[in-house]
Amino acid sequence: MILDTNVILRHLLQDHAGHSADATRLFASAPRLLLVDLIAAEALYVMQSFYSRPRSEIAQALRSLIALPNVVTPSEPALLRALDLFADQRMDFPDAYLVALAESSPGTSVATFDKGVRQVGTVAVIDPARWSPP
């Protein structure tokens, strides 16, 4: 079963009497729940922008969800690393995810104009303005 953002939010936020209880029951009883990265990113975005939750709280909530034995994520190490960068380095989540993916694939660089990606210092960053074909 693939999770949608609204189910994740109802479970994590416990802000709707009926839906939150149903979502929590699903997390407690479903044998396998697939959390795709895009939906995790959307849940993070909504918790940050609409609910004004602190970065550390958002990252911890999503980490706890990922840690559930019945929750499966296609790229768990990259997602967890991106959550760390989002919370600790105060990076935007998409940039943090790019860094996490590049870190997990040696020799991979990130093409960006964003200085935040460069500040992490763990991946090669290519400035498109300075790039020339080999």
N, C-alpha and C positions, 0 to 999 in steps of 0.2 A: 504494500500500500504506500503510495507516495503522499507525503504531507504537503498541505497547502499552508501558506503564511498565516491565514486567520486561525487555523487550528493551533499552530505554534504559539501565536500571540495570546489566544484565550487561555491556554495551559500556563504559559509563563506569567501572564499578568493577572490572572484570576479576576477579571473585571466584568464578567457577564455571568450572572447566576446560572443559567441553564447551559450555555455553550462552554463555559469554563469547566464545569463539572463533567460534561460529555467529553471534552478534549482530554482532561486528566484521566478519565476512565479509559480512553483509547490508548494513551501512553502507558497506562498500567497493565493493559490486557492484550494489546495486539502483539502477535508473535514477531512481526517484522515491519518496521516503518522506515521508509526511505526519505532522507533529508538531503535534497539536492542543494548544491552551493548557491544557486541563484535564489532559492527560496530562503535560505539562511541569510543571504545578503538583504533581501527585502524585509525580513523580520527585523534585522539589525537597523535598517534604515527607518522603519516605522517606529521602533522603540526609541530611536534617537530623535527623529524629527517631530513626530506627533505626540509621543508620550514624554519627551524631554528627560529620558533616563540617562544617567551618567555612563560613560564608556565602560568603566570597570564593571558596573552592574550588568550591562548588556552582554559583555564578553563572558562574564561568569555564568549568566543565565543560559547562553547558547552552549558554553562548554558543558554545563551540567546536562543539557539535553542530549548532546552528542555522546556523553558518557553512559547514557542508558543502554543496557544490554540489547534492547530490541531496536535501537535506532542505528541505522546504517547510513554512512555518507560515502559517496564515491571517492572523494579525495580528502579523507579525514586529516592527515598530517598537514596538508596545505591550509585547510580551513582553520585548524587550531592555531597554526603559526600566524595566519592572517588576523585572527582574533587577538593574539598577543600583541602584534604590531599596532592594531587598531587601538587597543587599550593603553599600551605602554609608550608607544612612539607618537600617539595622537595623530596617526595617519588616517586619511580617508580609507574606508574599507576597500574600495576597488584597487587603490594603489597598494594597500597592504597585501591584498590577494595576489597581485602581480608579482610583488617581491617574493611572497611565499612560493609561488609556482616557479619562479626563476631560481630560487635557492634549492628547490627540490630537483632541479635538472641542471647539473653542472655544465658550465659553458654557455648557458642561456643568458642573454642580456635582455634588458628592458629598454625599448625605445620610447622616450618620453621627454616632454619639456618640463615636467614637474620636478622641482628641486627637492621635495620631500622624499621621493624615492631614492635620490642620490644620497641623502643624509643618513639613511640606514647603514650604508657602507658594506652590505653583504653581497651585493650583486653588481655586475657591470651595467652601467647605464649609458645608453647611446642617445646623444642629442641629435635629433633629425636634421638640425641646421648644419651640423658638422659631419654628417655621414656622407661617405662616398662609396660607390660600389668597389668591391675588391678587384 
